[in-house]
């Protein structure tokens, strides 16, 4: 008898396709689509604004879903576990267990803020690091370079335009 639990397919609520990323979909809807749709709809008046925001939310949600699905957190974890020790900010005597949560935090940050620059939301990440560190010995000032490194890597691999800063 096989006692293993079935793997959650994380089905898309609309298409039923496996691997849905509700956070990415929500981010796309909230950030890009609604604003663009509302702005376009405003040209025809208040009703157009409401309709435009709804249509824009759907389009933006699909864009956000695409960004989130481009990120494979497991592959990122494997990459950083194999490569963290060569990074210039890694201090002697620390381990992957210290840096791993910061890398995961950076990957998650990109999935939440794919259209923003790291510096634009860093204060939020700093504020919330205590609840995300999962046993890491690093304070934010030492975790920040790893989080930013992971954020930058997934941004570059996602096809998003490079930073203008």
Secondary structure as GFF3:
##gff-version 3
##sequence-region A 1 165
A	DSSP	alpha_helix	22	28	.	.	.	ID=ss1
A	DSSP	pi_helix	29	33	.	.	.	ID=ss2
A	DSSP	alpha_helix	34	42	.	.	.	ID=ss3
A	DSSP	alpha_helix	46	69	.	.	.	ID=ss4
A	DSSP	alpha_helix	73	83	.	.	.	ID=ss5
A	DSSP	three_ten_helix	84	86	.	.	.	ID=ss6
A	DSSP	alpha_helix	96	112	.	.	.	ID=ss7
A	DSSP	alpha_helix	118	132	.	.	.	ID=ss8
A	DSSP	alpha_helix	140	158	.	.	.	ID=ss9
###
